[in-house]
């Protein structure tokens, strides 16, 4: 193994020239061996990414092959209906907002964080259930086996569960806002919920006009992330935090990755959406041009990240940690480009985007927390 003193010792003066030459030769051999090992490890990492991507693609293909034979296990359908990975859209805005508040104030309330997390999960439950209810009404989910309405066999049960979740979730958010003494935060959260309502609920159903992505961006980005920042940073001494460039830029990035999930979730249902008059961006663009949009979107995400870093809107720690997610961004682009014509495989595109969203959000939040630990950083 190559050690630090292997580099320094041969340069020392010795009385034995042959020993010096021998040690230099040994050091060179160790260096070459270390380079070869590093190259081998790099190749192994690349191979792991390829195998990982291929296995998920095969899983998607096999899952939909089974679906065409109508032998999908009910447990699989329930897992799809629950959409557990999608609940990262509740976790990421809250965590990033809390990290930005910690950077600004140096305080963190675990109790308030957990209450907001439970309330946010209830709001996302409302979004998922009500989406299934109203898509059932329009016929968009007629052949969707994992629709909650189709699984439970009752529209009324799904409807009642949806709006019960909304009432409980909003009550938790309102109670936390009142306790924090921050009226601005509850207004932001109310706007976020309104965006969700007009996105899918009658008489608006703006998602049918192709406006779902802008509404998603506003709801989970500037509105929700900024609201959580205000709530988790509020104290008895400082009830209203300033909306800094740091939280605004972070919220834009969160909104960007969340919207990418929604965009890619429509790849496998373009024909069904078109049949019921749901003109999502992918219905208007087509899947081929849509795959190009994904490539541009991922490139824009990291361009914005570096721009915020150069302007010192975000701390350097955020830029460094978020840059580590670049392979996941490339994985999203590659998967969509390779499979946009394959309805069975492209189903998994949204889960690749969920992975990017979760990892990018975790890196962004970690960077904000780490920046607090470094002396000399100023907002």
Secondary structure, DSSP 8 states (H G I E B T S, - for coil): ---HHHHHHTTS--S-HHHHHHHHHHHHHHHHHHHHHHHHHHHHHHHHHHHHHHHHHHHHHHHHHHHHTT---HHHHHHHHHTGGGGHHHHHHHHHHHHHHHHHHS---HHHHHHHHHHHHHHHHHHHHHHHHHHHHHTTTTT-TT-HHHHHT-HHHHHHHHHHHHHHHHHHHHHHHHHHT-HHHHHHHHHHHHHHHHHHSTTT-GGGGT-HHHHHHHIIIIIHHHHHHHHHH--SS-SS----HHHHHHHHHHHHHHHHHHHHTTGGGHHHHHHTT---HHHHH-HHHHHHHHHHHHHHHHHHHHHHHHTTSS-HHHHHHHHTTHHHHHHHHHHHHHHTT-HHHHTTHHHHHHHHHHHHHHHHHHHHHHHHHSTT---
